[in-house]
Amino acid sequence: MFNLSESFSNPTHIAGLKLNQNPIPYITQLKRRTTSGLMISAGYGGGTANMEYMSLTGMSMGLFASGNVIPNSQVVPSEKIAPNVGNLFEYASAIHPYTGGYYNRPAVYRKYSFNKFAYLGSQYKIIDQKRIGKSMYLSDQTAYANALAQINSRQGGQFLNLITMQNHMPYTADVYPDHDYQVSGSGFAPNMKASVQHFTQGISYTDTAVKAFISQIDKLDKPVIMVFYGDHLPGIYDLPASVEKYSTDYFIYANKYAREHGAKEVSEGHKFVSTNDFIPMALEEGNAKVDPYTALLTDVQHQLPTMWQALGVLGTNASGSQDKSESQSSQSGDAKVEALNFVTESGKVIDESKLSRAQKRLLHDYRLIQYDITSGHQYCLKDCFTKTVK
C-alpha cells in the first residue's frame, strides 16, 4: 500500500520555526522503529501528480530532458504499455476521497491496468464520509476506512494506492476554528503565522488517523506493507531553495503479521530518499523477490545518492507571489535545483560530476531503461517486467 499524504510534513523541520508541542507524536515514535527518514520532493506547494508518478513507476522526473514534463498528460498516454508497481500484483486499485478527474487519473490508472479507482462520483462508493471542523475535504479517517475496506475485500495479494486530501490548502481559521498549536520564530512571513498553525492542526489529525489505522492493520491475518509519504511541503513558508524546502516525512511499516512471516522490521541508511525509491524499498521491506527492473531500482536506491530536481513547482511564497526561489542556488551554494542534483546521506547537494565511475554507469543504465519505456520502443518489457509478488 502506497499512501500519498497530501502536504504532510512536520513544521518542526523548518530551521528557526518553533511550535509549542510536537503535532505528530505517534508518527515521530513510529519513524524511530521503522524504515523512515526524509523524502526529497520535486515540488514545493504543489506537484502531487509528479510525486505519484515517480512512486508508481520508479521513474525519475530528473531524467526527463525538459523540466516542464507532466507525465500523467505527456508521457503515460503515449506509452503503448505503462509498467508500474501494480503490475507486480494480481490486483491493483486506487482510492482518492475527492473528485477523481484531476491530473488525468482515470485515464492513467486505466493505462496502468488498475482494476478499480474509487473517488467521489465514481461507480465505487466512498464510505464513512467524515470532515473535520469546516473543512471542504474528507478526512484522513475516511481515507483509511476505505483503504481498510479494500484490503479486507480480497483474499489474495493486491496493490493499493491511497491519496488523501485532508491537508490540502487553504489553511485558514474557518477550516479548524479551534487549534492547539502556537508558532513562533522564523521560516514564515508574519501574515502566514495563522496558516502555519492551522496546517499544523491538520497534520495532528493525520497523526491520530495513522495511529488508528496502524492498530487496525496489525490485527489482520495477512501481511501489509505500508509506504507513507508527504508529497510536498505546503506553500506557507518563507524559505530559499534548499533541501529543507523540499523535504517531507516518510516511513515504511510492516504490520504484525508481515513481521512474523519474514518482513524486515528496519532498514538503515535511508535518511534521504526520492519518491522513485519506494518500489524497491517496499519490496525489500516485505522480503519479496523482484524482477530485473526492480533489481535495477534497488541498485539505484542503494548505490546512488538521492536524486533531486525541483520540477513543476506550483506554490506561492509567503507574500502570495509566485515562488521564484527554485532558480536560486541551493543551500549548499554549489548547485542549481532546476538541474539534476543528488543529495547525500549527510544532506549535501552534489551534481552528477561528483559521482564515481561505477555510479555513473549505473545512472546511465537507469537513463537507458527509462528512455526505452517512456520514449523508445519498449524493448525491455519482454525481459525486465514479470509478476513477482503473490
C-alpha positions in Angstrom: 0.0 0.0 0.0 1.3 3.4 -1.0 -0.2 6.3 0.9 0.4 9.7 -0.5 -0.5 12.0 2.4 -1.4 15.4 1.0 1.2 18.1 2.0 2.3 16.1 5.0 5.5 17.4 6.6 6.4 18.3 10.1 6.9 22.1 10.6 9.5 21.4 13.2 11.9 20.5 10.4 11.9 24.2 9.4 15.0 25.8 10.9 14.1 28.6 13.3 10.4 27.7 13.5 9.2 26.8 17.0 6.0 25.1 18.0 4.6 24.8 21.5 4.3 21.0 21.0 5.1 18.2 18.5 2.0 17.8 16.3 2.8 14.2 15.2 3.9 12.3 18.4 2.8 8.9 17.1 4.4 9.2 13.7 7.6 10.5 15.3 8.0 7.5 17.5 6.9 5.2 14.7 9.7 6.6 12.5 12.2 5.6 15.2 11.4 1.9 14.8 10.7 1.7 11.1 12.4 2.3 7.8 12.0 6.1 7.7 13.5 9.5 7.0 13.0 12.4 4.7 11.7 12.3 1.1 13.1 14.8 -1.3 10.2 16.2 -3.3 10.4 17.7 -6.8 7.8 20.3 -5.9 7.1 23.0 -3.3 3.4 23.8 -2.6 2.4 21.6 -5.5 3.4 18.8 -7.9 1.4 16.0 -6.4 0.8 14.1 -9.6 4.5 14.1 -10.4 5.4 12.6 -7.0 2.7 10.0 -7.5 4.0 9.1 -11.0 7.5 8.5 -9.6 6.2 6.4 -6.8 4.1 4.2 -9.0 6.6 3.7 -11.9 10.1 4.0 -10.3 10.9 6.6 -13.0 12.7 9.8 -12.0 11.5 13.3 -13.1 15.1 14.3 -13.0 15.9 12.1 -16.1 13.4 13.8 -18.4 15.1 16.2 -20.8 12.6 19.0 -20.0 11.7 20.4 -16.6 8.2 21.1 -17.9 7.2 17.4 -18.4 3.9 16.4 -16.8 4.0 12.6 -17.1 0.3 12.0 -16.5 -0.6 14.0 -19.6 2.5 14.0 -21.7 4.2 10.6 -21.1 1.8 7.9 -19.9 -0.9 8.4 -22.6 1.6 7.9 -25.4 3.1 4.7 -24.0 2.0 1.5 -25.6 2.3 -0.2 -22.2 2.8 1.8 -19.0 4.6 -0.5 -16.5 4.1 0.3 -12.8 4.2 -1.3 -9.4 0.6 -2.5 -9.7 1.7 -4.9 -12.4 3.6 -6.9 -9.8 0.3 -8.0 -8.2 -2.8 -9.9 -9.4 -5.0 -6.9 -8.4 -4.4 -3.2 -8.2 -6.6 -0.3 -7.1 -6.6 3.4 -6.1 -8.6 5.4 -3.7 -8.9 9.2 -3.6 -11.7 10.6 -1.4 -12.2 13.6 -3.7 -13.0 14.5 -7.3 -11.3 11.9 -9.5 -10.6 13.7 -12.7 -7.7 15.8 -11.7 -4.3 15.0 -13.2 -5.8 12.7 -15.8 -6.0 10.0 -13.1 -8.9 7.9 -14.6 -7.1 7.5 -17.9 -3.7 7.0 -16.3 -5.0 4.3 -14.0 -6.7 2.5 -16.9 -3.3 2.7 -18.8 -1.7 1.2 -15.7 -4.3 -1.7 -15.8 -5.6 -0.9 -12.4 -8.7 -2.9 -11.6 -10.5 -0.2 -9.6 -10.4 3.6 -8.9 -12.7 4.8 -6.2 -13.4 8.5 -5.9 -16.3 10.8 -5.3 -18.8 10.3 -8.1 -17.2 7.0 -9.3 -19.1 3.7 -9.6 -17.4 2.7 -6.3 -18.8 4.3 -3.2 -16.6 6.3 -0.8 -17.7 5.0 2.6 -17.6 6.6 6.1 -17.6 10.2 4.8 -16.4 12.5 7.5 -15.0 16.0 7.7 -13.2 17.8 10.5 -14.3 21.2 11.5 -15.5 23.2 8.5 -13.1 21.5 6.0 -14.2 21.1 2.5 -12.2 17.9 2.2 -13.0 14.4 3.5 -10.8 13.4 6.5 -7.9 11.0 6.7 -10.1 8.9 8.8 -12.4 8.5 5.8 -9.4 7.7 3.6 -8.2 4.9 5.9 -11.7 3.5 6.4 -11.9 3.0 2.6 -8.3 1.6 2.5 -9.1 -0.9 5.2 -12.3 -2.0 3.4 -10.3 -2.5 0.2 -7.6 -4.5 2.0 -10.3 -6.7 3.6 -12.2 -7.2 0.3 -9.7 -9.6 -1.2 -8.0 -12.8 0.0 -5.0 -12.7 -2.3 -2.2 -10.2 -2.8 -3.0 -6.7 -4.1 -1.6 -3.3 -4.5 -3.4 -0.2 -3.2 -2.6 3.5 -4.0 -4.2 5.8 -1.4 -4.2 9.6 -2.0 -5.5 11.7 0.8 -6.9 15.3 0.7 -7.4 16.4 4.3 -4.3 18.7 4.4 -4.8 20.4 1.1 -4.7 24.2 1.1 -6.3 26.6 2.1 -5.0 26.7 5.7 -7.4 29.3 7.2 -9.1 29.9 10.5 -12.5 28.9 9.1 -11.3 25.4 8.5 -10.3 24.5 12.1 -11.8 27.2 14.3 -10.0 25.7 17.3 -6.4 24.7 17.2 -3.8 23.5 19.8 -0.7 25.0 18.2 1.2 28.2 18.6 4.1 29.0 16.3 6.9 31.5 16.7 10.4 32.1 15.3 11.3 32.3 11.7 10.8 30.5 8.4 7.5 32.1 7.7 6.2 35.7 7.0 4.1 37.3 9.7 1.0 37.2 7.6 1.4 33.4 7.3 1.6 32.6 11.0 -2.1 31.6 11.2 -1.7 29.4 8.1 1.2 27.5 9.7 -0.9 27.0 12.9 -3.9 25.7 11.1 -1.8 23.4 8.8 -0.2 22.0 11.9 -3.6 21.3 13.4 -4.4 19.3 10.3 -1.3 17.1 10.5 -2.0 16.4 14.1 -5.4 14.9 13.0 -3.4 12.9 10.5 -1.2 11.6 13.3 -4.3 10.3 15.1 -5.8 8.7 12.0 -2.5 7.0 11.2 -2.3 5.6 14.7 -5.8 4.1 14.5 -5.1 2.6 11.0 -1.8 1.0 12.1 -3.7 -0.6 15.0 -6.3 -1.9 12.6 -3.9 -3.5 10.1 -1.9 -5.0 12.9 -4.9 -7.1 13.7 -5.1 -8.6 10.2 -4.1 -12.2 9.4 -2.4 -11.1 6.2 0.9 -9.2 5.5 0.6 -5.5 4.8 3.5 -3.2 3.8 2.5 0.4 4.0 4.6 3.2 2.4 3.5 6.6 3.9 4.9 9.8 2.5 4.1 13.5 2.1 4.2 14.7 -1.5 5.5 18.2 -0.8 5.5 21.0 1.7 2.6 23.4 1.8 3.4 26.8 0.2 3.2 28.7 3.5 6.9 29.1 4.4 9.4 31.8 3.5 12.5 29.8 2.6 15.2 29.9 0.0 15.6 26.9 -2.4 17.2 24.2 -0.2 17.0 20.6 0.8 15.0 21.8 3.7 12.3 23.4 1.5 11.7 20.1 -0.4 12.0 17.5 2.5 8.8 15.7 3.6 8.4 12.8 6.1 8.1 9.2 5.1 8.1 5.8 6.7 7.6 2.2 5.6 5.6 0.0 8.0 5.3 -3.8 8.0 2.3 -4.9 10.0 2.5 -7.5 12.8 1.6 -10.4 10.5 4.2 -9.4 8.0 6.9 -9.1 10.6 6.1 -12.5 12.0 6.3 -14.0 8.5 9.7 -12.7 7.2 9.3 -9.0 6.6 12.2 -6.8 7.7 11.4 -4.5 10.6 14.1 -1.8 10.0 16.4 -1.0 7.1 19.1 1.5 7.8 20.9 4.0 5.6 17.8 5.7 4.1 17.7 9.1 5.7 17.0 10.8 2.4 15.1 9.1 -0.4 13.2 10.1 -3.6 9.7 9.0 -4.5 11.1 6.7 -7.2 12.9 4.7 -4.5 9.7 3.4 -2.9 9.0 0.4 -5.1 12.3 -1.4 -4.3 12.2 -0.2 -0.6 8.7 -1.6 -0.1 9.6 -5.0 -1.7 12.8 -5.1 0.3 10.8 -4.5 3.4 8.5 -7.3 2.5 11.4 -9.6 1.8 9.9 -10.2 -1.7 11.5 -11.5 -4.9 12.0 -8.9 -7.5 12.0 -8.7 -11.3 15.0 -7.3 -13.3 13.6 -3.8 -13.4 13.1 -3.7 -9.7 16.5 -5.1 -9.2 17.9 -2.1 -11.2 15.8 0.3 -9.0 17.2 -1.5 -5.9 20.7 -0.8 -7.1 19.8 2.8 -7.8 18.4 3.2 -4.4 21.3 1.6 -2.6 24.3 2.9 -4.7 23.3 6.4 -5.9 22.7 9.4 -3.7 19.1 10.6 -3.7 18.1 12.2 -7.0 16.7 15.7 -6.7 15.4 18.1 -9.3 12.8 20.7 -8.4 10.2 20.5 -11.2 6.6 21.5 -11.6 6.6 23.9 -8.7 3.1 25.3 -8.2 3.3 27.0 -4.9 3.5 30.6 -3.8 5.8 32.2 -1.3 4.7 33.7 1.9 3.9 37.1 0.3 1.5 35.3 -2.1 3.5 36.0 -5.2 4.7 33.2 -7.5 7.7 31.5 -5.9 10.9 32.1 -7.9 13.4 30.7 -5.4 13.7 27.4 -7.3 16.1 29.1 -9.7 18.4 30.3 -6.9 21.4 28.4 -5.7 20.7 25.6 -3.2 21.6 25.9 0.4 24.9 24.2 -0.3 25.8 27.0 -2.7 27.2 24.7 -5.4 24.1 23.5 -7.3 21.0 24.8 -9.0 17.9 22.9 -8.2 16.5 23.1 -11.7 19.3 20.8 -12.8 19.6 17.1 -11.8 21.4 17.0 -8.5 21.9 14.4 -5.8 21.5 14.6 -2.0 24.0 12.6 0.1 23.1 11.0 3.4 24.6 14.0 5.2 22.3 16.3 3.3 25.0 17.7 1.0 23.9 18.6 -2.6 26.2 17.4 -5.4 25.9 17.2 -9.1 26.5 14.3 -11.5 30.2 15.0 -12.0 30.8 14.1 -8.3 29.6 10.5 -8.8 32.0 7.7 -9.0 32.7 5.8 -12.3 30.5 2.9 -11.1 27.7 5.2 -10.1 27.8 7.0 -13.4 27.5 3.6 -15.2 24.5 2.7 -13.1 22.9 6.1 -13.7 23.5 5.6 -17.5 21.7 2.2 -17.3 18.8 3.8 -15.4 18.5 6.5 -18.1 18.5 4.0 -20.9 15.8 1.9 -19.4 13.6 5.0 -18.6 14.1 6.3 -22.2 13.2 2.9 -23.6 10.0 2.7 -21.6 8.8 6.2 -21.9 10.1 7.4 -25.3 11.6 4.4 -27.1 10.4 1.1 -28.4 10.0 -0.6 -25.0 12.4 -3.4 -25.9 13.0 -4.1 -22.2 9.3 -5.0 -21.4 9.9 -8.7 -22.5 12.6 -9.5 -20.1 12.5 -6.7 -17.4 9.0 -7.0 -16.0 7.3 -10.0 -14.5 4.7 -10.6 -11.9 6.7 -11.4 -8.7 4.5 -10.7 -5.6 1.9 -13.2 -4.5 
